[in-house]
Amino acid sequence: MPDPHRHKPSTINKFYDIIQTLLSDDTLQQFYYKRILWQYLVDTHGLTAI
């Protein structure tokens, strides 16, 4: 039986440091909705994950 768990890395893993910085208290930019954060990453950093 195939393993039901996913073993490949997420496409968002390479954006982890950027996301962590954007969500920290040290950043002037604030994201109140995850949809806005996602759109920012798509527009600014080339995120292609859906």
HTML snippet that shows the backbone in 3Dmol.js (N, CA, C, O; Angstrom):
<script src="https://3Dmol.org/build/3Dmol-min.js"></script>
<div id="view" style="width:600px;height:400px;position:relative"></div>
<script>
const pdb = `
ATOM      1  N   MET A   1       0.850  -1.187   0.000  1.00  0.00           N
ATOM      2  CA  MET A   1       0.000   0.000   0.000  1.00  0.00           C
ATOM      3  C   MET A   1       0.896   1.252   0.000  1.00  0.00           C
ATOM      4  O   MET A   1       1.844   1.329   0.781  1.00  0.00           O
ATOM      5  N   PRO A   2       0.602   2.218  -0.861  1.00  0.00           N
ATOM      6  CA  PRO A   2       1.412   3.438  -0.910  1.00  0.00           C
ATOM      7  C   PRO A   2       1.295   4.249   0.381  1.00  0.00           C
ATOM      8  O   PRO A   2       0.263   4.246   1.051  1.00  0.00           O
ATOM      9  N   ASP A   3       2.376   4.935   0.703  1.00  0.00           N
ATOM     10  CA  ASP A   3       2.396   5.793   1.889  1.00  0.00           C
ATOM     11  C   ASP A   3       1.529   7.029   1.616  1.00  0.00           C
ATOM     12  O   ASP A   3       1.785   7.742   0.646  1.00  0.00           O
ATOM     13  N   PRO A   4       0.519   7.300   2.437  1.00  0.00           N
ATOM     14  CA  PRO A   4      -0.383   8.434   2.189  1.00  0.00           C
ATOM     15  C   PRO A   4       0.232   9.793   2.535  1.00  0.00           C
ATOM     16  O   PRO A   4      -0.370  10.826   2.243  1.00  0.00           O
ATOM     17  N   HIS A   5       1.405   9.812   3.144  1.00  0.00           N
ATOM     18  CA  HIS A   5       2.025  11.068   3.540  1.00  0.00           C
ATOM     19  C   HIS A   5       2.858  11.647   2.410  1.00  0.00           C
ATOM     20  O   HIS A   5       3.497  10.918   1.652  1.00  0.00           O
ATOM     21  N   ARG A   6       2.842  12.910   2.314  1.00  0.00           N
ATOM     22  CA  ARG A   6       3.591  13.617   1.286  1.00  0.00           C
ATOM     23  C   ARG A   6       5.053  13.755   1.720  1.00  0.00           C
ATOM     24  O   ARG A   6       5.334  14.171   2.844  1.00  0.00           O
ATOM     25  N   HIS A   7       5.976  13.407   0.829  1.00  0.00           N
ATOM     26  CA  HIS A   7       7.387  13.437   1.184  1.00  0.00           C
ATOM     27  C   HIS A   7       8.191  14.471   0.403  1.00  0.00           C
ATOM     28  O   HIS A   7       9.398  14.588   0.611  1.00  0.00           O
ATOM     29  N   LYS A   8       7.562  15.207  -0.474  1.00  0.00           N
ATOM     30  CA  LYS A   8       8.325  16.229  -1.186  1.00  0.00           C
ATOM     31  C   LYS A   8       8.163  17.567  -0.464  1.00  0.00           C
ATOM     32  O   LYS A   8       7.140  17.807   0.178  1.00  0.00           O
ATOM     33  N   PRO A   9       9.161  18.428  -0.567  1.00  0.00           N
ATOM     34  CA  PRO A   9       9.085  19.719   0.136  1.00  0.00           C
ATOM     35  C   PRO A   9       7.994  20.617  -0.445  1.00  0.00           C
ATOM     36  O   PRO A   9       7.685  20.549  -1.634  1.00  0.00           O
ATOM     37  N   SER A  10       7.436  21.432   0.387  1.00  0.00           N
ATOM     38  CA  SER A  10       6.415  22.379  -0.035  1.00  0.00           C
ATOM     39  C   SER A  10       7.044  23.480  -0.882  1.00  0.00           C
ATOM     40  O   SER A  10       8.206  23.834  -0.680  1.00  0.00           O
ATOM     41  N   THR A  11       6.288  24.017  -1.820  1.00  0.00           N
ATOM     42  CA  THR A  11       6.801  25.104  -2.657  1.00  0.00           C
ATOM     43  C   THR A  11       6.991  26.391  -1.856  1.00  0.00           C
ATOM     44  O   THR A  11       7.703  27.299  -2.285  1.00  0.00           O
ATOM     45  N   ILE A  12       6.363  26.459  -0.718  1.00  0.00           N
ATOM     46  CA  ILE A  12       6.468  27.676   0.093  1.00  0.00           C
ATOM     47  C   ILE A  12       7.667  27.635   1.043  1.00  0.00           C
ATOM     48  O   ILE A  12       7.994  28.649   1.658  1.00  0.00           O
ATOM     49  N   ASN A  13       8.324  26.481   1.174  1.00  0.00           N
ATOM     50  CA  ASN A  13       9.469  26.355   2.085  1.00  0.00           C
ATOM     51  C   ASN A  13      10.568  27.367   1.789  1.00  0.00           C
ATOM     52  O   ASN A  13      11.178  27.897   2.718  1.00  0.00           O
ATOM     53  N   LYS A  14      10.833  27.646   0.521  1.00  0.00           N
ATOM     54  CA  LYS A  14      11.915  28.577   0.203  1.00  0.00           C
ATOM     55  C   LYS A  14      11.567  30.023   0.565  1.00  0.00           C
ATOM     56  O   LYS A  14      12.439  30.890   0.537  1.00  0.00           O
ATOM     57  N   PHE A  15      10.308  30.291   0.904  1.00  0.00           N
ATOM     58  CA  PHE A  15       9.873  31.627   1.298  1.00  0.00           C
ATOM     59  C   PHE A  15       9.751  31.769   2.812  1.00  0.00           C
ATOM     60  O   PHE A  15       9.287  32.798   3.305  1.00  0.00           O
ATOM     61  N   TYR A  16      10.162  30.751   3.543  1.00  0.00           N
ATOM     62  CA  TYR A  16      10.002  30.735   4.997  1.00  0.00           C
ATOM     63  C   TYR A  16      10.641  31.949   5.666  1.00  0.00           C
ATOM     64  O   TYR A  16      10.014  32.599   6.502  1.00  0.00           O
ATOM     65  N   ASP A  17      11.884  32.255   5.304  1.00  0.00           N
ATOM     66  CA  ASP A  17      12.581  33.389   5.930  1.00  0.00           C
ATOM     67  C   ASP A  17      11.893  34.712   5.611  1.00  0.00           C
ATOM     68  O   ASP A  17      11.787  35.580   6.478  1.00  0.00           O
ATOM     69  N   ILE A  18      11.429  34.872   4.388  1.00  0.00           N
ATOM     70  CA  ILE A  18      10.724  36.098   3.996  1.00  0.00           C
ATOM     71  C   ILE A  18       9.430  36.229   4.782  1.00  0.00           C
ATOM     72  O   ILE A  18       9.120  37.302   5.300  1.00  0.00           O
ATOM     73  N   ILE A  19       8.674  35.142   4.872  1.00  0.00           N
ATOM     74  CA  ILE A  19       7.410  35.168   5.608  1.00  0.00           C
ATOM     75  C   ILE A  19       7.646  35.463   7.079  1.00  0.00           C
ATOM     76  O   ILE A  19       6.917  36.248   7.685  1.00  0.00           O
ATOM     77  N   GLN A  20       8.656  34.840   7.649  1.00  0.00           N
ATOM     78  CA  GLN A  20       8.975  35.077   9.061  1.00  0.00           C
ATOM     79  C   GLN A  20       9.316  36.547   9.293  1.00  0.00           C
ATOM     80  O   GLN A  20       8.884  37.132  10.286  1.00  0.00           O
ATOM     81  N   THR A  21      10.077  37.140   8.398  1.00  0.00           N
ATOM     82  CA  THR A  21      10.424  38.558   8.510  1.00  0.00           C
ATOM     83  C   THR A  21       9.187  39.435   8.368  1.00  0.00           C
ATOM     84  O   THR A  21       8.995  40.373   9.142  1.00  0.00           O
ATOM     85  N   LEU A  22       8.351  39.131   7.383  1.00  0.00           N
ATOM     86  CA  LEU A  22       7.154  39.938   7.148  1.00  0.00           C
ATOM     87  C   LEU A  22       6.161  39.869   8.306  1.00  0.00           C
ATOM     88  O   LEU A  22       5.422  40.824   8.544  1.00  0.00           O
ATOM     89  N   LEU A  23       6.139  38.762   9.017  1.00  0.00           N
ATOM     90  CA  LEU A  23       5.199  38.612  10.128  1.00  0.00           C
ATOM     91  C   LEU A  23       5.786  39.014  11.476  1.00  0.00           C
ATOM     92  O   LEU A  23       5.097  38.951  12.495  1.00  0.00           O
ATOM     93  N   SER A  24       7.044  39.424  11.491  1.00  0.00           N
ATOM     94  CA  SER A  24       7.666  39.828  12.750  1.00  0.00           C
ATOM     95  C   SER A  24       7.221  41.234  13.148  1.00  0.00           C
ATOM     96  O   SER A  24       6.689  41.988  12.333  1.00  0.00           O
ATOM     97  N   ASP A  25       7.443  41.559  14.377  1.00  0.00           N
ATOM     98  CA  ASP A  25       7.086  42.889  14.891  1.00  0.00           C
ATOM     99  C   ASP A  25       8.051  43.971  14.400  1.00  0.00           C
ATOM    100  O   ASP A  25       7.778  45.162  14.558  1.00  0.00           O
ATOM    101  N   ASP A  26       9.177  43.562  13.806  1.00  0.00           N
ATOM    102  CA  ASP A  26      10.187  44.515  13.335  1.00  0.00           C
ATOM    103  C   ASP A  26       9.859  45.109  11.963  1.00  0.00           C
ATOM    104  O   ASP A  26      10.554  46.018  11.507  1.00  0.00           O
ATOM    105  N   THR A  27       8.837  44.621  11.315  1.00  0.00           N
ATOM    106  CA  THR A  27       8.492  45.055   9.963  1.00  0.00           C
ATOM    107  C   THR A  27       7.385  46.103  10.004  1.00  0.00           C
ATOM    108  O   THR A  27       6.411  45.958  10.743  1.00  0.00           O
ATOM    109  N   LEU A  28       7.538  47.150   9.212  1.00  0.00           N
ATOM    110  CA  LEU A  28       6.490  48.176   9.137  1.00  0.00           C
ATOM    111  C   LEU A  28       5.242  47.648   8.438  1.00  0.00           C
ATOM    112  O   LEU A  28       4.121  47.983   8.823  1.00  0.00           O
ATOM    113  N   GLN A  29       5.438  46.823   7.409  1.00  0.00           N
ATOM    114  CA  GLN A  29       4.322  46.232   6.669  1.00  0.00           C
ATOM    115  C   GLN A  29       3.601  45.229   7.557  1.00  0.00           C
ATOM    116  O   GLN A  29       4.239  44.371   8.166  1.00  0.00           O
ATOM    117  N   GLN A  30       2.279  45.326   7.636  1.00  0.00           N
ATOM    118  CA  GLN A  30       1.519  44.376   8.437  1.00  0.00           C
ATOM    119  C   GLN A  30       0.482  43.688   7.560  1.00  0.00           C
ATOM    120  O   GLN A  30      -0.196  44.323   6.753  1.00  0.00           O
ATOM    121  N   PHE A  31       0.376  42.391   7.735  1.00  0.00           N
ATOM    122  CA  PHE A  31      -0.573  41.597   6.972  1.00  0.00           C
ATOM    123  C   PHE A  31      -1.622  41.046   7.931  1.00  0.00           C
ATOM    124  O   PHE A  31      -1.327  40.199   8.774  1.00  0.00           O
ATOM    125  N   TYR A  32      -2.844  41.536   7.791  1.00  0.00           N
ATOM    126  CA  TYR A  32      -3.920  41.098   8.663  1.00  0.00           C
ATOM    127  C   TYR A  32      -4.660  39.897   8.083  1.00  0.00           C
ATOM    128  O   TYR A  32      -5.377  39.198   8.799  1.00  0.00           O
ATOM    129  N   TYR A  33      -4.484  39.660   6.786  1.00  0.00           N
ATOM    130  CA  TYR A  33      -5.153  38.550   6.118  1.00  0.00           C
ATOM    131  C   TYR A  33      -4.127  37.737   5.343  1.00  0.00           C
ATOM    132  O   TYR A  33      -3.262  38.300   4.671  1.00  0.00           O
ATOM    133  N   LYS A  34      -4.220  36.411   5.434  1.00  0.00           N
ATOM    134  CA  LYS A  34      -3.256  35.562   4.737  1.00  0.00           C
ATOM    135  C   LYS A  34      -3.375  35.701   3.230  1.00  0.00           C
ATOM    136  O   LYS A  34      -2.390  35.477   2.527  1.00  0.00           O
ATOM    137  N   ARG A  35      -4.525  36.057   2.711  1.00  0.00           N
ATOM    138  CA  ARG A  35      -4.704  36.260   1.271  1.00  0.00           C
ATOM    139  C   ARG A  35      -3.849  37.432   0.785  1.00  0.00           C
ATOM    140  O   ARG A  35      -3.271  37.367  -0.300  1.00  0.00           O
ATOM    141  N   ILE A  36      -3.768  38.479   1.561  1.00  0.00           N
ATOM    142  CA  ILE A  36      -2.970  39.653   1.199  1.00  0.00           C
ATOM    143  C   ILE A  36      -1.481  39.319   1.248  1.00  0.00           C
ATOM    144  O   ILE A  36      -0.716  39.753   0.388  1.00  0.00           O
ATOM    145  N   LEU A  37      -1.071  38.548   2.255  1.00  0.00           N
ATOM    146  CA  LEU A  37       0.320  38.098   2.345  1.00  0.00           C
ATOM    147  C   LEU A  37       0.661  37.236   1.139  1.00  0.00           C
ATOM    148  O   LEU A  37       1.719  37.406   0.531  1.00  0.00           O
ATOM    149  N   TRP A  38      -0.230  36.309   0.787  1.00  0.00           N
ATOM    150  CA  TRP A  38      -0.014  35.445  -0.384  1.00  0.00           C
ATOM    151  C   TRP A  38       0.147  36.292  -1.652  1.00  0.00           C
ATOM    152  O   TRP A  38       1.065  36.056  -2.437  1.00  0.00           O
ATOM    153  N   GLN A  39      -0.730  37.269  -1.855  1.00  0.00           N
ATOM    154  CA  GLN A  39      -0.664  38.110  -3.052  1.00  0.00           C
ATOM    155  C   GLN A  39       0.625  38.924  -3.078  1.00  0.00           C
ATOM    156  O   GLN A  39       1.220  39.113  -4.138  1.00  0.00           O
ATOM    157  N   TYR A  40       1.052  39.400  -1.929  1.00  0.00           N
ATOM    158  CA  TYR A  40       2.320  40.135  -1.835  1.00  0.00           C
ATOM    159  C   TYR A  40       3.481  39.238  -2.261  1.00  0.00           C
ATOM    160  O   TYR A  40       4.352  39.668  -3.017  1.00  0.00           O
ATOM    161  N   LEU A  41       3.497  38.006  -1.784  1.00  0.00           N
ATOM    162  CA  LEU A  41       4.569  37.074  -2.157  1.00  0.00           C
ATOM    163  C   LEU A  41       4.529  36.735  -3.642  1.00  0.00           C
ATOM    164  O   LEU A  41       5.579  36.583  -4.265  1.00  0.00           O
ATOM    165  N   VAL A  42       3.356  36.615  -4.209  1.00  0.00           N
ATOM    166  CA  VAL A  42       3.215  36.356  -5.649  1.00  0.00           C
ATOM    167  C   VAL A  42       3.750  37.545  -6.435  1.00  0.00           C
ATOM    168  O   VAL A  42       4.554  37.371  -7.352  1.00  0.00           O
ATOM    169  N   ASP A  43       3.320  38.731  -6.092  1.00  0.00           N
ATOM    170  CA  ASP A  43       3.683  39.945  -6.846  1.00  0.00           C
ATOM    171  C   ASP A  43       5.140  40.345  -6.660  1.00  0.00           C
ATOM    172  O   ASP A  43       5.787  40.784  -7.611  1.00  0.00           O
ATOM    173  N   THR A  44       5.654  40.199  -5.462  1.00  0.00           N
ATOM    174  CA  THR A  44       6.973  40.726  -5.135  1.00  0.00           C
ATOM    175  C   THR A  44       8.095  39.695  -5.197  1.00  0.00           C
ATOM    176  O   THR A  44       9.226  40.021  -5.558  1.00  0.00           O
ATOM    177  N   HIS A  45       7.783  38.461  -4.847  1.00  0.00           N
ATOM    178  CA  HIS A  45       8.842  37.450  -4.715  1.00  0.00           C
ATOM    179  C   HIS A  45       8.681  36.266  -5.668  1.00  0.00           C
ATOM    180  O   HIS A  45       9.468  35.322  -5.612  1.00  0.00           O
ATOM    181  N   GLY A  46       7.680  36.303  -6.536  1.00  0.00           N
ATOM    182  CA  GLY A  46       7.541  35.254  -7.546  1.00  0.00           C
ATOM    183  C   GLY A  46       6.987  33.940  -7.036  1.00  0.00           C
ATOM    184  O   GLY A  46       7.249  32.898  -7.638  1.00  0.00           O
ATOM    185  N   LEU A  47       6.233  33.950  -5.951  1.00  0.00           N
ATOM    186  CA  LEU A  47       5.618  32.726  -5.450  1.00  0.00           C
ATOM    187  C   LEU A  47       4.650  32.190  -6.495  1.00  0.00           C
ATOM    188  O   LEU A  47       3.865  32.946  -7.067  1.00  0.00           O
ATOM    189  N   THR A  48       4.708  30.889  -6.743  1.00  0.00           N
ATOM    190  CA  THR A  48       3.805  30.284  -7.739  1.00  0.00           C
ATOM    191  C   THR A  48       2.885  29.236  -7.115  1.00  0.00           C
ATOM    192  O   THR A  48       2.152  28.564  -7.840  1.00  0.00           O
ATOM    193  N   ALA A  49       2.904  29.080  -5.808  1.00  0.00           N
ATOM    194  CA  ALA A  49       2.038  28.098  -5.133  1.00  0.00           C
ATOM    195  C   ALA A  49       0.605  28.592  -5.119  1.00  0.00           C
ATOM    196  O   ALA A  49       0.342  29.792  -5.045  1.00  0.00           O
ATOM    197  N   ILE A  50      -0.299  27.658  -5.191  1.00  0.00           N
ATOM    198  CA  ILE A  50      -1.731  28.009  -5.167  1.00  0.00           C
ATOM    199  C   ILE A  50      -2.277  27.777  -3.794  1.00  0.00           C
ATOM    200  O   ILE A  50      -3.462  28.008  -3.554  1.00  0.00           O
TER     201      ILE A  50
END
`;
const viewer = $3Dmol.createViewer("view");
viewer.addModel(pdb, "pdb");
viewer.setStyle({}, {cartoon: {color: "spectrum"}});
viewer.zoomTo();
viewer.render();
</script>
